[in-house]
Amino acid sequence: MKQKSFADMRCSIARSLEVIGPWWSFLIIRDAFMGVTRFKDFERSLGIAKNTLSNRLKLLVENGLLDKVTDPGGSKYAAYHLTEKGRDLFPVLVAITQWGDKWAVHEDGPSFEIIDKRTDQSIPPLALLGGDGKPLPEDEIGVKRASN
């Protein structure tokens, strides 16, 4: 069954899902943030079929989230590195992780913790800030439709 394309929608959420929507894509990006760069290491970490991984990596490269680079050490295997566009997903992954740690955590607890490397402490929950730099309560956040 072919999935509906969101490419022509004006909504930024829909257009973002066009690029990063399939769940494997988020898990590949997660692993890339954790330092995974090689096809075999993504495959091992995710337990994903080779053809599915190959297709997802290709889409992530085509959409500018990952760069596929030749190993400067002379290896015949390519490496995948996050681009600026891919690295800009980090706050999204942190938000999903924090939501999952609260509402969808495994019975054995989370598999990893996002920390401040300077202090080795967990980072606080992400918060939306107002123009004054102070956290905004949910009831003070609105959505305004864009005008044409």
N, CA, C and O atoms as a GROMACS GRO file, in nm:
protein
  592
    1MET      N    1   0.085  -0.118   0.000
    1MET     CA    2   0.000   0.000   0.000
    1MET      C    3   0.089   0.124   0.000
    1MET      O    4   0.174   0.139   0.088
    2LYS      N    5   0.070   0.212  -0.096
    2LYS     CA    6   0.150   0.333  -0.107
    2LYS      C    7   0.102   0.435  -0.005
    2LYS      O    8  -0.018   0.456   0.013
    3GLN      N    9   0.198   0.497   0.060
    3GLN     CA   10   0.168   0.596   0.163
    3GLN      C   11   0.142   0.731   0.097
    3GLN      O   12   0.206   0.766  -0.002
    4LYS      N   13   0.049   0.807   0.151
    4LYS     CA   14   0.018   0.940   0.101
    4LYS      C   15   0.139   1.031   0.119
    4LYS      O   16   0.206   1.025   0.222
    5SER      N   17   0.167   1.112   0.021
    5SER     CA   18   0.276   1.209   0.030
    5SER      C   19   0.227   1.337   0.094
    5SER      O   20   0.116   1.384   0.066
    6PHE      N   21   0.311   1.393   0.182
    6PHE     CA   22   0.280   1.520   0.246
    6PHE      C   23   0.360   1.635   0.184
    6PHE      O   24   0.355   1.748   0.234
    7ALA      N   25   0.432   1.607   0.077
    7ALA     CA   26   0.526   1.704   0.019
    7ALA      C   27   0.460   1.834  -0.022
    7ALA      O   28   0.523   1.939  -0.016
    8ASP      N   29   0.334   1.830  -0.064
    8ASP     CA   30   0.267   1.952  -0.112
    8ASP      C   31   0.188   2.024  -0.002
    8ASP      O   32   0.132   2.131  -0.028
    9MET      N   33   0.182   1.968   0.116
    9MET     CA   34   0.107   2.031   0.225
    9MET      C   35   0.184   2.152   0.278
    9MET      O   36   0.307   2.153   0.278
   10ARG      N   37   0.113   2.252   0.322
   10ARG     CA   38   0.176   2.372   0.377
   10ARG      C   39   0.222   2.352   0.521
   10ARG      O   40   0.312   2.423   0.567
   11CYS      N   41   0.164   2.258   0.591
   11CYS     CA   42   0.194   2.232   0.732
   11CYS      C   43   0.338   2.182   0.750
   11CYS      O   44   0.378   2.084   0.687
   12SER      N   45   0.413   2.248   0.836
   12SER     CA   46   0.553   2.210   0.861
   12SER      C   47   0.564   2.072   0.926
   12SER      O   48   0.661   2.000   0.902
   13ILE      N   49   0.467   2.034   1.007
   13ILE     CA   50   0.470   1.901   1.068
   13ILE      C   51   0.457   1.795   0.959
   13ILE      O   52   0.535   1.700   0.955
   14ALA      N   53   0.360   1.813   0.870
   14ALA     CA   54   0.340   1.716   0.762
   14ALA      C   55   0.463   1.710   0.671
   14ALA      O   56   0.507   1.601   0.635
   15ARG      N   57   0.518   1.824   0.634
   15ARG     CA   58   0.634   1.827   0.545
   15ARG      C   59   0.758   1.765   0.614
   15ARG      O   60   0.839   1.701   0.548
   16SER      N   61   0.771   1.784   0.744
   16SER     CA   62   0.882   1.722   0.817
   16SER      C   63   0.866   1.571   0.818
   16SER      O   64   0.964   1.498   0.802
   17LEU      N   65   0.743   1.523   0.837
   17LEU     CA   66   0.720   1.379   0.838
   17LEU      C   67   0.748   1.318   0.701
   17LEU      O   68   0.781   1.200   0.692
   18GLU      N   69   0.735   1.395   0.595
   18GLU     CA   70   0.769   1.348   0.461
   18GLU      C   71   0.917   1.308   0.456
   18GLU      O   72   0.955   1.213   0.387
   19VAL      N   73   1.001   1.382   0.530
   19VAL     CA   74   1.146   1.358   0.530
   19VAL      C   75   1.186   1.257   0.636
   19VAL      O   76   1.269   1.170   0.609
   20ILE      N   77   1.131   1.266   0.756
   20ILE     CA   78   1.178   1.185   0.869
   20ILE      C   79   1.073   1.091   0.925
   20ILE      O   80   1.093   1.032   1.031
   21GLY      N   81   0.961   1.077   0.857
   21GLY     CA   82   0.846   1.004   0.910
   21GLY      C   83   0.865   0.858   0.945
   21GLY      O   84   0.826   0.818   1.054
   22PRO      N   85   0.923   0.775   0.855
   22PRO     CA   86   0.931   0.633   0.889
   22PRO      C   87   1.010   0.611   1.019
   22PRO      O   88   1.117   0.669   1.037
   23TRP      N   89   0.958   0.526   1.108
   23TRP     CA   90   1.021   0.511   1.239
   23TRP      C   91   1.166   0.467   1.230
   23TRP      O   92   1.247   0.505   1.314
   24TRP      N   93   1.200   0.386   1.130
   24TRP     CA   94   1.340   0.345   1.117
   24TRP      C   95   1.430   0.466   1.100
   24TRP      O   96   1.544   0.466   1.147
   25SER      N   97   1.381   0.569   1.033
   25SER     CA   98   1.463   0.689   1.010
   25SER      C   99   1.504   0.752   1.142
   25SER      O  100   1.620   0.788   1.160
   26PHE      N  101   1.410   0.766   1.234
   26PHE     CA  102   1.443   0.824   1.364
   26PHE      C  103   1.544   0.739   1.440
   26PHE      O  104   1.633   0.791   1.507
   27LEU      N  105   1.530   0.608   1.430
   27LEU     CA  106   1.624   0.520   1.502
   27LEU      C  107   1.763   0.523   1.439
   27LEU      O  108   1.863   0.513   1.510
   28ILE      N  109   1.770   0.538   1.307
   28ILE     CA  110   1.899   0.554   1.241
   28ILE      C  111   1.963   0.686   1.285
   28ILE      O  112   2.082   0.690   1.316
   29ILE      N  113   1.884   0.793   1.288
   29ILE     CA  114   1.935   0.924   1.332
   29ILE      C  115   1.980   0.914   1.478
   29ILE      O  116   2.085   0.968   1.514
   30ARG      N  117   1.902   0.847   1.562
   30ARG     CA  118   1.942   0.828   1.702
   30ARG      C  119   2.079   0.762   1.710
   30ARG      O  120   2.167   0.808   1.782
   31ASP      N  121   2.095   0.652   1.636
   31ASP     CA  122   2.222   0.582   1.637
   31ASP      C  123   2.336   0.668   1.585
   31ASP      O  124   2.448   0.662   1.636
   32ALA      N  125   2.308   0.749   1.484
   32ALA     CA  126   2.411   0.839   1.431
   32ALA      C  127   2.455   0.939   1.538
   32ALA      O  128   2.574   0.970   1.548
   33PHE      N  129   2.361   0.989   1.617
   33PHE     CA  130   2.397   1.078   1.728
   33PHE      C  131   2.482   1.004   1.832
   33PHE      O  132   2.563   1.066   1.901
   34MET      N  133   2.465   0.874   1.842
   34MET     CA  134   2.542   0.796   1.938
   34MET      C  135   2.675   0.749   1.880
   34MET      O  136   2.748   0.675   1.945
   35GLY      N  137   2.707   0.792   1.758
   35GLY     CA  138   2.836   0.764   1.700
   35GLY      C  139   2.842   0.652   1.598
   35GLY      O  140   2.950   0.620   1.547
   36VAL      N  141   2.729   0.591   1.567
   36VAL     CA  142   2.728   0.485   1.466
   36VAL      C  143   2.746   0.549   1.329
   36VAL      O  144   2.680   0.649   1.298
   37THR      N  145   2.833   0.493   1.247
   37THR     CA  146   2.857   0.548   1.113
   37THR      C  147   2.854   0.442   1.003
   37THR      O  148   2.835   0.477   0.886
   38ARG      N  149   2.872   0.317   1.036
   38ARG     CA  150   2.885   0.211   0.936
   38ARG      C  151   2.756   0.132   0.920
   38ARG      O  152   2.682   0.110   1.016
   39PHE      N  153   2.731   0.090   0.796
   39PHE     CA  154   2.612   0.013   0.764
   39PHE      C  155   2.598  -0.107   0.857
   39PHE      O  156   2.492  -0.129   0.916
   40LYS      N  157   2.706  -0.186   0.871
   40LYS     CA  158   2.698  -0.308   0.954
   40LYS      C  159   2.668  -0.276   1.100
   40LYS      O  160   2.604  -0.356   1.169
   41ASP      N  161   2.714  -0.161   1.147
   41ASP     CA  162   2.687  -0.124   1.286
   41ASP      C  163   2.542  -0.077   1.305
   41ASP      O  164   2.481  -0.104   1.408
   42PHE      N  165   2.486  -0.006   1.205
   42PHE     CA  166   2.343   0.028   1.210
   42PHE      C  167   2.262  -0.100   1.208
   42PHE      O  168   2.167  -0.116   1.286
   43GLU      N  169   2.298  -0.191   1.119
   43GLU     CA  170   2.227  -0.318   1.107
   43GLU      C  171   2.229  -0.396   1.238
   43GLU      O  172   2.126  -0.448   1.282
   44ARG      N  173   2.346  -0.404   1.301
   44ARG     CA  174   2.361  -0.476   1.428
   44ARG      C  175   2.280  -0.409   1.539
   44ARG      O  176   2.211  -0.477   1.615
   45SER      N  177   2.288  -0.278   1.548
   45SER     CA  178   2.220  -0.204   1.654
   45SER      C  179   2.069  -0.213   1.642
   45SER      O  180   1.998  -0.228   1.742
   46LEU      N  181   2.019  -0.204   1.519
   46LEU     CA  182   1.875  -0.195   1.498
   46LEU      C  183   1.806  -0.329   1.474
   46LEU      O  184   1.685  -0.341   1.494
   47GLY      N  185   1.883  -0.431   1.432
   47GLY     CA  186   1.820  -0.558   1.397
   47GLY      C  187   1.728  -0.542   1.276
   47GLY      O  188   1.623  -0.606   1.269
   48ILE      N  189   1.768  -0.458   1.184
   48ILE     CA  190   1.688  -0.422   1.068
   48ILE      C  191   1.733  -0.503   0.946
   48ILE      O  192   1.852  -0.535   0.934
   49ALA      N  193   1.641  -0.535   0.857
   49ALA     CA  194   1.676  -0.605   0.734
   49ALA      C  195   1.765  -0.516   0.647
   49ALA      O  196   1.748  -0.394   0.644
   50LYS      N  197   1.861  -0.578   0.578
   50LYS     CA  198   1.957  -0.502   0.496
   50LYS      C  199   1.889  -0.414   0.393
   50LYS      O  200   1.928  -0.300   0.374
   51ASN      N  201   1.786  -0.467   0.326
   51ASN     CA  202   1.719  -0.387   0.222
   51ASN      C  203   1.645  -0.268   0.282
   51ASN      O  204   1.644  -0.160   0.222
   52THR      N  205   1.585  -0.286   0.398
   52THR     CA  206   1.516  -0.175   0.464
   52THR      C  207   1.617  -0.070   0.508
   52THR      O  208   1.595   0.050   0.487
   53LEU      N  209   1.726  -0.113   0.569
   53LEU     CA  210   1.830  -0.019   0.612
   53LEU      C  211   1.888   0.055   0.493
   53LEU      O  212   1.905   0.177   0.498
   54SER      N  213   1.917  -0.016   0.387
   54SER     CA  214   1.972   0.046   0.267
   54SER      C  215   1.878   0.154   0.213
   54SER      O  216   1.922   0.263   0.178
   55ASN      N  217   1.749   0.121   0.206
   55ASN     CA  218   1.650   0.218   0.157
   55ASN      C  219   1.640   0.340   0.248
   55ASN      O  220   1.633   0.453   0.199
   56ARG      N  221   1.638   0.319   0.379
   56ARG     CA  222   1.627   0.430   0.473
   56ARG      C  223   1.751   0.519   0.469
   56ARG      O  224   1.740   0.642   0.471
   57LEU      N  225   1.870   0.458   0.464
   57LEU     CA  226   1.993   0.537   0.455
   57LEU      C  227   1.994   0.619   0.327
   57LEU      O  228   2.033   0.736   0.327
   58LYS      N  229   1.952   0.558   0.218
   58LYS     CA  230   1.947   0.629   0.090
   58LYS      C  231   1.855   0.750   0.099
   58LYS      O  232   1.890   0.859   0.053
   59LEU      N  233   1.737   0.732   0.159
   59LEU     CA  234   1.643   0.844   0.174
   59LEU      C  235   1.698   0.953   0.265
   59LEU      O  236   1.680   1.072   0.237
   60LEU      N  237   1.765   0.914   0.373
   60LEU     CA  238   1.823   1.012   0.464
   60LEU      C  239   1.935   1.092   0.396
   60LEU      O  240   1.951   1.211   0.422
   61VAL      N  241   2.011   1.026   0.310
   61VAL     CA  242   2.114   1.096   0.233
   61VAL      C  243   2.049   1.187   0.130
   61VAL      O  244   2.087   1.304   0.118
   62GLU      N  245   1.950   1.135   0.056
   62GLU     CA  246   1.880   1.216  -0.045
   62GLU      C  247   1.814   1.339   0.015
   62GLU      O  248   1.808   1.444  -0.048
   63ASN      N  249   1.764   1.325   0.137
   63ASN     CA  250   1.695   1.436   0.203
   63ASN      C  251   1.790   1.526   0.282
   63ASN      O  252   1.746   1.620   0.348
   64GLY      N  253   1.919   1.499   0.275
   64GLY     CA  254   2.018   1.588   0.333
   64GLY      C  255   2.037   1.576   0.483
   64GLY      O  256   2.093   1.667   0.545
   65LEU      N  257   1.993   1.466   0.544
   65LEU     CA  258   2.010   1.446   0.688
   65LEU      C  259   2.141   1.375   0.720
   65LEU      O  260   2.199   1.396   0.827
   66LEU      N  261   2.188   1.293   0.627
   66LEU     CA  262   2.314   1.223   0.642
   66LEU      C  263   2.398   1.246   0.516
   66LEU      O  264   2.344   1.261   0.406
   67ASP      N  265   2.529   1.248   0.534
   67ASP     CA  266   2.623   1.246   0.422
   67ASP      C  267   2.682   1.106   0.417
   67ASP      O  268   2.715   1.048   0.521
   68LYS      N  269   2.696   1.052   0.297
   68LYS     CA  270   2.764   0.924   0.278
   68LYS      C  271   2.904   0.957   0.230
   68LYS      O  272   2.921   1.017   0.124
   69VAL      N  273   3.004   0.919   0.307
   69VAL     CA  274   3.142   0.956   0.274
   69VAL      C  275   3.230   0.831   0.265
   69VAL      O  276   3.208   0.732   0.334
   70THR      N  277   3.328   0.841   0.178
   70THR     CA  278   3.428   0.735   0.166
   70THR      C  279   3.523   0.745   0.283
   70THR      O  280   3.563   0.854   0.324
   71ASP      N  281   3.559   0.631   0.336
   71ASP     CA  282   3.651   0.627   0.449
   71ASP      C  283   3.788   0.681   0.407
   71ASP      O  284   3.851   0.627   0.316
   72PRO      N  285   3.835   0.789   0.472
   72PRO     CA  286   3.965   0.844   0.436
   72PRO      C  287   4.080   0.747   0.468
   72PRO      O  288   4.190   0.764   0.417
   73GLY      N  289   4.054   0.648   0.551
   73GLY     CA  290   4.156   0.550   0.584
   73GLY      C  291   4.176   0.444   0.477
   73GLY      O  292   4.260   0.356   0.490
   74GLY      N  293   4.098   0.454   0.370
   74GLY     CA  294   4.116   0.362   0.258
   74GLY      C  295   4.024   0.241   0.260
   74GLY      O  296   4.030   0.159   0.170
   75SER      N  297   3.940   0.229   0.362
   75SER     CA  298   3.846   0.116   0.367
   75SER      C  299   3.749   0.126   0.250
   75SER      O  300   3.716   0.236   0.206
   76LYS      N  301   3.703   0.012   0.202
   76LYS     CA  302   3.607   0.012   0.091
   76LYS      C  303   3.465   0.046   0.138
   76LYS      O  304   3.376   0.067   0.056
   77TYR      N  305   3.445   0.052   0.268
   77TYR     CA  306   3.312   0.078   0.322
   77TYR      C  307   3.289   0.227   0.344
   77TYR      O  308   3.379   0.299   0.388
   78ALA      N  309   3.169   0.271   0.312
   78ALA     CA  310   3.133   0.411   0.332
   78ALA      C  311   3.092   0.432   0.478
   78ALA      O  312   3.057   0.338   0.550
   79ALA      N  313   3.096   0.557   0.518
   79ALA     CA  314   3.048   0.596   0.650
   79ALA      C  315   2.937   0.698   0.632
   79ALA      O  316   2.934   0.770   0.532
   80TYR      N  317   2.847   0.704   0.728
   80TYR     CA  318   2.736   0.798   0.726
   80TYR      C  319   2.754   0.895   0.842
   80TYR      O  320   2.773   0.854   0.956
   81HIS      N  321   2.749   1.025   0.809
   81HIS     CA  322   2.766   1.129   0.910
   81HIS      C  323   2.647   1.224   0.905
   81HIS      O  324   2.596   1.256   0.798
   82LEU      N  325   2.606   1.268   1.021
   82LEU     CA  326   2.498   1.366   1.029
   82LEU      C  327   2.540   1.497   0.963
   82LEU      O  328   2.654   1.543   0.980
   83THR      N  329   2.449   1.556   0.889
   83THR     CA  330   2.470   1.689   0.833
   83THR      C  331   2.416   1.791   0.935
   83THR      O  332   2.363   1.753   1.039
   84GLU      N  333   2.430   1.917   0.904
   84GLU     CA  334   2.370   2.020   0.991
   84GLU      C  335   2.220   1.998   1.002
   84GLU      O  336   2.162   2.011   1.110
   85LYS      N  337   2.157   1.966   0.890
   85LYS     CA  338   2.012   1.939   0.888
   85LYS      C  339   1.978   1.822   0.981
   85LYS      O  340   1.879   1.827   1.054
   86GLY      N  341   2.060   1.718   0.977
   86GLY     CA  342   2.039   1.603   1.065
   86GLY      C  343   2.063   1.638   1.211
   86GLY      O  344   1.986   1.598   1.298
   87ARG      N  345   2.170   1.712   1.237
   87ARG     CA  346   2.201   1.752   1.376
   87ARG      C  347   2.093   1.842   1.434
   87ARG      O  348   2.071   1.842   1.555
   88ASP      N  349   2.025   1.917   1.349
   88ASP     CA  350   1.916   2.003   1.398
   88ASP      C  351   1.797   1.923   1.450
   88ASP      O  352   1.707   1.980   1.512
   89LEU      N  353   1.795   1.792   1.426
   89LEU     CA  354   1.689   1.706   1.482
   89LEU      C  355   1.713   1.670   1.628
   89LEU      O  356   1.625   1.614   1.693
   90PHE      N  357   1.831   1.702   1.681
   90PHE     CA  358   1.863   1.659   1.817
   90PHE      C  359   1.758   1.702   1.920
   90PHE      O  360   1.716   1.618   2.000
   91PRO      N  361   1.714   1.829   1.922
   91PRO     CA  362   1.610   1.864   2.022
   91PRO      C  363   1.482   1.782   2.006
   91PRO      O  364   1.414   1.754   2.104
   92VAL      N  365   1.449   1.745   1.881
   92VAL     CA  366   1.329   1.663   1.857
   92VAL      C  367   1.349   1.525   1.920
   92VAL      O  368   1.259   1.473   1.985
   93LEU      N  369   1.466   1.467   1.900
   93LEU     CA  370   1.495   1.335   1.959
   93LEU      C  371   1.497   1.341   2.112
   93LEU      O  372   1.451   1.249   2.179
   94VAL      N  373   1.551   1.450   2.166
   94VAL     CA  374   1.550   1.467   2.312
   94VAL      C  375   1.406   1.475   2.362
   94VAL      O  376   1.371   1.411   2.462
   95ALA      N  377   1.322   1.552   2.293
   95ALA     CA  378   1.182   1.565   2.335
   95ALA      C  379   1.110   1.430   2.328
   95ALA      O  380   1.036   1.395   2.420
   96ILE      N  381   1.132   1.355   2.220
   96ILE     CA  382   1.068   1.223   2.208
   96ILE      C  383   1.120   1.129   2.317
   96ILE      O  384   1.043   1.054   2.377
   97THR      N  385   1.250   1.134   2.343
   97THR     CA  386   1.309   1.050   2.448
   97THR      C  387   1.248   1.084   2.584
   97THR      O  388   1.209   0.994   2.658
   98GLN      N  389   1.240   1.211   2.616
   98GLN     CA  390   1.185   1.251   2.745
   98GLN      C  391   1.038   1.213   2.756
   98GLN      O  392   0.994   1.170   2.862
   99TRP      N  393   0.963   1.229   2.649
   99TRP     CA  394   0.822   1.189   2.651
   99TRP      C  395   0.814   1.037   2.671
   99TRP      O  396   0.736   0.989   2.753
  100GLY      N  397   0.896   0.962   2.595
  100GLY     CA  398   0.894   0.815   2.607
  100GLY      C  399   0.937   0.766   2.744
  100GLY      O  400   0.883   0.668   2.795
  101ASP      N  401   1.037   0.835   2.804
  101ASP     CA  402   1.081   0.796   2.938
  101ASP      C  403   0.970   0.817   3.042
  101ASP      O  404   0.969   0.752   3.146
  102LYS      N  405   0.879   0.908   3.013
  102LYS     CA  406   0.767   0.932   3.104
  102LYS      C  407   0.646   0.843   3.073
  102LYS      O  408   0.582   0.791   3.165
  103TRP      N  409   0.614   0.826   2.945
  103TRP     CA  410   0.488   0.763   2.908
  103TRP      C  411   0.498   0.628   2.840
  103TRP      O  412   0.398   0.557   2.829
  104ALA      N  413   0.616   0.589   2.792
  104ALA     CA  414   0.628   0.463   2.718
  104ALA      C  415   0.754   0.387   2.756
  104ALA      O  416   0.811   0.316   2.673
  105VAL      N  417   0.798   0.403   2.878
  105VAL     CA  418   0.924   0.342   2.921
  105VAL      C  419   0.910   0.189   2.932
  105VAL      O  420   0.804   0.139   2.970
  106HIS      N  421   1.015   0.119   2.899
  106HIS     CA  422   1.020  -0.027   2.910
  106HIS      C  423   1.017  -0.066   3.058
  106HIS      O  424   1.057   0.013   3.144
  107GLU      N  425   0.970  -0.185   3.088
  107GLU     CA  426   0.963  -0.230   3.227
  107GLU      C  427   1.099  -0.234   3.295
  107GLU      O  428   1.108  -0.224   3.418
  108ASP      N  429   1.207  -0.248   3.216
  108ASP     CA  430   1.343  -0.247   3.272
  108ASP      C  431   1.402  -0.106   3.279
  108ASP      O  432   1.517  -0.089   3.318
  109GLY      N  433   1.323  -0.007   3.241
  109GLY     CA  434   1.370   0.132   3.243
  109GLY      C  435   1.425   0.174   3.109
  109GLY      O  436   1.430   0.094   3.015
  110PRO      N  437   1.467   0.298   3.098
  110PRO     CA  438   1.520   0.350   2.972
  110PRO      C  439   1.650   0.280   2.933
  110PRO      O  440   1.723   0.230   3.019
  111SER      N  441   1.678   0.277   2.802
  111SER     CA  442   1.801   0.213   2.754
  111SER      C  443   1.920   0.309   2.757
  111SER      O  444   2.035   0.265   2.750
  112PHE      N  445   1.894   0.437   2.766
  112PHE     CA  446   2.001   0.535   2.775
  112PHE      C  447   1.948   0.661   2.843
  112PHE      O  448   1.827   0.679   2.860
  113GLU      N  449   2.040   0.745   2.880
  113GLU     CA  450   2.006   0.870   2.950
  113GLU      C  451   2.078   0.983   2.879
  113GLU      O  452   2.196   0.970   2.843
  114ILE      N  453   2.011   1.093   2.858
  114ILE     CA  454   2.073   1.210   2.795
  114ILE      C  455   2.125   1.297   2.908
  114ILE      O  456   2.050   1.341   2.996
  115ILE      N  457   2.257   1.323   2.904
  115ILE     CA  458   2.322   1.392   3.014
  115ILE      C  459   2.396   1.518   2.967
  115ILE      O  460   2.425   1.535   2.849
  116ASP      N  461   2.423   1.603   3.063
  116ASP     CA  462   2.514   1.716   3.044
  116ASP      C  463   2.654   1.660   3.071
  116ASP      O  464   2.686   1.625   3.184
  117LYS      N  465   2.738   1.651   2.967
  117LYS     CA  466   2.870   1.589   2.983
  117LYS      C  467   2.958   1.666   3.080
  117LYS      O  468   3.052   1.610   3.136
  118ARG      N  469   2.930   1.794   3.100
  118ARG     CA  470   3.013   1.872   3.192
  118ARG      C  471   2.990   1.831   3.337
  118ARG      O  472   3.082   1.837   3.420
  119THR      N  473   2.866   1.789   3.368
  119THR     CA  474   2.832   1.757   3.507
  119THR      C  475   2.796   1.609   3.528
  119THR      O  476   2.786   1.564   3.641
  120ASP      N  477   2.777   1.535   3.417
  120ASP     CA  478   2.733   1.396   3.421
  120ASP      C  479   2.592   1.382   3.480
  120ASP      O  480   2.555   1.274   3.526
  121GLN      N  481   2.514   1.490   3.477
  121GLN     CA  482   2.378   1.490   3.530
  121GLN      C  483   2.277   1.482   3.415
  121GLN      O  484   2.305   1.529   3.304
  122SER      N  485   2.160   1.424   3.441
  122SER     CA  486   2.052   1.423   3.342
  122SER      C  487   2.014   1.566   3.307
  122SER      O  488   2.017   1.655   3.393
  123ILE      N  489   1.980   1.587   3.181
  123ILE     CA  490   1.934   1.721   3.145
  123ILE      C  491   1.788   1.735   3.189
  123ILE      O  492   1.715   1.636   3.193
  124PRO      N  493   1.747   1.856   3.222
  124PRO     CA  494   1.607   1.876   3.262
  124PRO      C  495   1.514   1.862   3.142
  124PRO      O  496   1.559   1.870   3.027
  125PRO      N  497   1.386   1.842   3.167
  125PRO     CA  498   1.291   1.834   3.056
  125PRO      C  499   1.297   1.960   2.970
  125PRO      O  500   1.313   2.071   3.021
  126LEU      N  501   1.285   1.940   2.839
  126LEU     CA  502   1.283   2.055   2.749
  126LEU      C  503   1.162   2.142   2.782
  126LEU      O  504   1.056   2.093   2.822
  127ALA      N  505   1.180   2.270   2.764
  127ALA     CA  506   1.070   2.363   2.790
  127ALA      C  507   1.069   2.468   2.679
  127ALA      O  508   1.173   2.505   2.626
  128LEU      N  509   0.950   2.512   2.646
  128LEU     CA  510   0.938   2.623   2.551
  128LEU      C  511   0.954   2.753   2.628
  128LEU      O  512   0.895   2.772   2.734
  129LEU      N  513   1.036   2.841   2.573
  129LEU     CA  514   1.066   2.966   2.641
  129LEU      C  515   1.000   3.083   2.571
  129LEU      O  516   0.988   3.085   2.448
  130GLY      N  517   0.958   3.181   2.648
  130GLY     CA  518   0.904   3.304   2.593
  130GLY      C  519   1.017   3.396   2.550
  130GLY      O  520   1.135   3.364   2.569
  131GLY      N  521   0.982   3.508   2.494
  131GLY     CA  522   1.080   3.606   2.451
  131GLY      C  523   1.169   3.656   2.564
  131GLY      O  524   1.280   3.704   2.539
  132ASP      N  525   1.122   3.644   2.688
  132ASP     CA  526   1.200   3.687   2.804
  132ASP      C  527   1.292   3.576   2.856
  132ASP      O  528   1.363   3.595   2.956
  133GLY      N  529   1.291   3.460   2.789
  133GLY     CA  530   1.378   3.350   2.829
  133GLY      C  531   1.321   3.263   2.939
  133GLY      O  532   1.385   3.166   2.980
  134LYS      N  533   1.201   3.294   2.987
  134LYS     CA  534   1.138   3.215   3.094
  134LYS      C  535   1.047   3.109   3.034
  134LYS      O  536   0.985   3.131   2.930
  135PRO      N  537   1.038   2.991   3.100
  135PRO     CA  538   0.949   2.886   3.050
  135PRO      C  539   0.804   2.934   3.040
  135PRO      O  540   0.753   3.004   3.128
  136LEU      N  541   0.740   2.894   2.931
  136LEU     CA  542   0.600   2.928   2.910
  136LEU      C  543   0.511   2.814   2.956
  136LEU      O  544   0.530   2.700   2.913
  137PRO      N  545   0.413   2.842   3.042
  137PRO     CA  546   0.316   2.737   3.075
  137PRO      C  547   0.235   2.702   2.951
  137PRO      O  548   0.212   2.786   2.864
  138GLU      N  549   0.192   2.576   2.944
  138GLU     CA  550   0.117   2.529   2.827
  138GLU      C  551  -0.004   2.616   2.795
  138GLU      O  552  -0.034   2.639   2.678
  139ASP      N  553  -0.073   2.665   2.898
  139ASP     CA  554  -0.192   2.745   2.873
  139ASP      C  555  -0.161   2.886   2.822
  139ASP      O  556  -0.252   2.963   2.792
  140GLU      N  557  -0.034   2.920   2.812
  140GLU     CA  558   0.004   3.051   2.758
  140GLU      C  559   0.067   3.039   2.620
  140GLU      O  560   0.123   3.135   2.568
  141ILE      N  561   0.057   2.921   2.561
  141ILE     CA  562   0.110   2.896   2.426
  141ILE      C  563  -0.008   2.879   2.332
  141ILE      O  564  -0.100   2.803   2.360
  142GLY      N  565  -0.004   2.950   2.221
  142GLY     CA  566  -0.112   2.942   2.123
  142GLY      C  567  -0.059   2.911   1.984
  142GLY      O  568   0.062   2.905   1.962
  143VAL      N  569  -0.151   2.892   1.892
  143VAL     CA  570  -0.118   2.869   1.753
  143VAL      C  571  -0.193   2.973   1.672
  143VAL      O  572  -0.314   2.990   1.689
  144LYS      N  573  -0.123   3.039   1.586
  144LYS     CA  574  -0.184   3.143   1.502
  144LYS      C  575  -0.165   3.101   1.357
  144LYS      O  576  -0.052   3.076   1.313
  145ARG      N  577  -0.272   3.095   1.283
  145ARG     CA  578  -0.265   3.057   1.142
  145ARG      C  579  -0.188   3.164   1.063
  145ARG      O  580  -0.204   3.284   1.086
  146ALA      N  581  -0.104   3.117   0.971
  146ALA     CA  582  -0.030   3.209   0.885
  146ALA      C  583  -0.124   3.269   0.781
  146ALA      O  584  -0.216   3.203   0.733
  147SER      N  585  -0.099   3.393   0.748
  147SER     CA  586  -0.180   3.456   0.644
  147SER      C  587  -0.113   3.432   0.509
  147SER      O  588   0.009   3.413   0.503
  148ASN      N  589  -0.189   3.432   0.404
  148ASN     CA  590  -0.131   3.410   0.270
  148ASN      C  591  -0.067   3.533   0.218
  148ASN      O  592  -0.013   3.532   0.107
   0.00000   0.00000   0.00000
